[in-house]
Amino acid sequence: MAYPRRTLPSLSLLSALEAVCRTGSTLAAARDLDLTQGAVSRLIQNLEGQLGVELFIRDRRRLVPSEAALAYARDVRKALDLISRGAVRLRSNAGGGGTLSLSILPTFGTRWLAPRLPGFMAAHPGVTVNLGTRVRPFDFASEGFDAALHFGVENWSGAGYQKLFDERMMACCAPDFLLRNQIEQPADLMRLPLLQLETRPHAWSVWFARKGVAARAPQGMFFDQFAPMMQSAIYGLGVALLPMFLARPELAEGRLVAAWGPPEPGDGSYYLVWPETAAGYLPLVAFREWLATEIARDPPDGEEPDILPR
């Protein structure tokens, strides 16, 4: 597809627009771009001339961007970011088997996926894998990822899905915390500090409901990730509701114990998600196949009877 030259300004013009809108002045933009202030002003004038649109209001010696200019600058910023990402990917995998940019969930990505990635790299030595962290669905077109590890339900618009496993949650605490707090039934947990994840505000309500308890809103600290919440439980700050793939090693080594009962189904599942337009991308196809094999061989949420509670 050929793009009309008038609607496709050069990178120097677009970079000047983005810098002025981001920094708030031609002087600051000049410092950012390592140009003179006059050069930045001329680039802006040339951009306006090429587009046939006045992007800035001249207020004495200042350039004040219009709302249209600010909106255009946001689009330009996304485009420049994609071009930069593409160049980095090309340089990191020149002549190889491709690059896979993967968005991961912080805890699942570091605790389960990362230790197994060398196996994928050994099986596909020409593929370069780049990892980034996201905890919520995003726009694949603007973020530049080829796929994402996602928790929840199949509600990601325009995406293909590969279900990995259903989550099971266990209420865990430190051994000495359990000794200090008598727990004879699930309802007893409601008087204790219950550690909570910001992205799972209803997790405790779901757990109590599965135990047959009508629970009020829990009291306790909030965390943005599982890892610090788990560490807080280990140090005796309360009871944490943890997915089994994360709790298993801590239970096995005695740093955590079950506060009450066996694990319960959570309110979501883990998926590999990708933009439908990238379904046939070869590095992604290889990763999907490898991931399915790994999940079948070593289920992240598989039971270990010797560490489950009575």
Protein Blocks (a to p, Z undefined) as FASTA:
>chain_A
ZZdfklmccfklmmmmmmmmmnopaklmmmmnopafklmmmmmmmmmmmnopafbdcehj
accddfklmmmmmmmmmmmmmmmmmmmmmmmmgoiabjadddddfklmmmmmmmmmmmmm
mmmmmbccdddddfbdcdfklnopabdcdedddfbghiacddfbdcdddddddfklmmmp
ccfbfklmmmpccdddfklmmlmmmmmmmnopacdddeddddfbfklmmmmmmnopaccd
ddfklmmmmmmnopaccfbacadddfbdcdddddfklmmgmklmmmmmmmmmmmmmmgfk
bccfklpcZZ
